[in-house]
Every structure is written in C-alpha cells, then in structure tokens.
Amino acid sequence: MNSPAWFLFVLGAAYGLQPPQMPGNNGDPQFEVSTSLVQVTARVQDGQGLLRGLEAKDFIVYDEDERQTIVSFANESAPIDLIVLLDVSGSMKPIALGLADTALGALSAVHPDDRVALMTFEGKAKLRVPFTGDHRAIAAAIRQVAQQPHSGTTNLYRALIDAAHSLQRGGSAADGSVERRGRVVLMLTDGVAGRATIEQRALRALLEADATVDAMILGPTIEQYLRSLRPPPYVAQDIRRMAESTGGDVLSAAQPGGLRPVLERSRLRYTLYYPQPPAPSGTFRRIRVELAPAVRLAHPDARVRARTGYYCRGAK
C-alpha cells in the first residue's frame, strides 16, 4: 500500500469512519474487509521534563491485558484545541478574582496556532466564546466573567459532557477536513459539587472525543472543608479519576506554574495505532500503555500518561 493510501486508511480508522459500500452481484450492498484501528495518544515525562525521541519499539500496549501489535506510530508536535472550563457556581464567589488570574495564566502558555474556547458552568454549562485563535478575546471574556455574580449549584459532569461535544464539533478545518490537534479540557474549580449519576456518561463522552482533562483545584483544601461545621460534597477524587482516565493531571492552587508544562505535554505526544480486537459495538475495553524494559531502565522515573480505555466503534 502506498504512503498516501496508508495515511488515509489510518486516519479513517482512527476517527471511526466507515468503509465504503461496494455493490454485490445480486445488487445487495457488501462491505470491503478492513480492520478498525485503535488510536492511543501517549505523553511521557520524567523528572527532567518531557521524554522525547522515543520509537514504537519503546512502547508496550495492552488491551484487556493482552499485548497488542503496534502497526503505526507517530512522534509529533501539533497545536491544541483547548476549552477553558470555569466553575462559576456559588461556592466559587470568594475566589472569583483568583480564578480569573489562574485562567489568564493558562492563556499565557498557549501558542499562536492553538485554538481556545471559554465555557463556564454551574447548574448548566454555557459556551461563552467558541473556538478562536484570538486569545485576547478569551482573556477579555475571562475578566468579564470574574466581575459577574457567582451563584447556583455545580454540575461538573454535565459541563464535561458539553465540553467533549464542543471539542468534537470543533475538530474540523474550514474545508471540512479533519485536523490533527490535541484536545484538552482545562477545568478550574474548587472541587465542591453535588454528586451525580452521570459520571460514566461524562467519561464516555471524553473518551469518544479523544479529549484529555486537566484540572486545577482552587480554594480551601479538602481538610479545611472537612473541618467545617457542614462540609459540602467534595469531589476532588472524582475529578482526579476523570483526569487520569483520559491521560490528564490534577494540580492544586499551590502549583500555578504547573499549567505551562501540562499544556506543553498535550502538544508533544506519541500516537500509537493497533488493530481493534473483535468486540461488539459500544463495548468498553481497558487499555494500558507501558514503556519497554530498556526505556524503564534508562529512565526509572518516567511516567506514561494515556487514556485507560475506549468504546469499540463497530461490531466485528
């Protein structure tokens, strides 16, 4: 298979495109035989920063604990689509200005070719500014939000679902082609939210959008909440689980400088493809990405960040 054809095959499979229908002798539609590929984006970091220059042989991928064959590999640096997701619920009122400062600090880490959107949430999410390369417009909107009243409850899972859908809708170029961009949701919240039953729905939406969740927890610590007379629901551990399941990270307000390496890590990534094992459409399968023994020996403190599962795109 020549290079352009192989590229189109990989791209179509990675984004769940269906094989073309071919007419059979009896007029009934028949399908070309093809294998869907699972796409896994991995980010590798050690104590010195991002680990660069790795090859396909340096990774081991497991799907439901079965080692897989990596059939295509890319080591790339690409721009990102970033949704800044701001918590504007009532519990955020005391730290509204600090929230704005943190969000503006995140903007200082974006590159000129990154696209940024601004979304706020309390009981429901609201897209304030759609994806744009005009980062000054995002900054102005953040300042405006900081001056507005903060009220209502916090439905962070509904907000994550809406953010995932926005990333999927925003993933095409003006000519309709699919762009290779990292997809990142940066959530800024105090971690106080009502527990909901749609956490799994939120995770599925994020996985299907191939989106990474990074979060910064602002405001009082969990210990301070637990010492209060009537501690509100604190879901920081739920947020951490969501981030880790998508290959992201959770920072505290004491790590404001950590946003820059988090966003930089989303641009520099390794993309691995392997044939999807047979499974019914919609089946959730667990994946695990590890470094090969030689790499672990050379970089004992290296850590791989990658999503921990996916939903099968079609029956096989």
Buried (B, 14 or more C-beta within 10 A) or exposed (E): EEEEEEEEBBBBBBEBBEBEEEEEEEEEEEEEEEBBBBBBBBBBBBEEEBBEEBEBEBBBBEBBEEEBEBBBBBEEEBBBBBBBBBBBBBBBEEBBEBBBBBBBBBBEBBEEEBBBBBBBBBEEBBBBBEBEEEBEBBBEBBBEBBEEEBEBBBBBBBBBBBBBBBBBEBBEEEEEEEEEBBBBBBBBBBBBBBEBEBBEBBBBBBBBBBBBBBBBBBBBBBEEBEEEEEEBBBBBEBBBBBBBBBBBBBBBBEBBEBBBBBBBBBBBBBBBBBBBBEBEEEBBBEBBBBBBEEBEEEBEEBEBBBBBBBBBBEEB
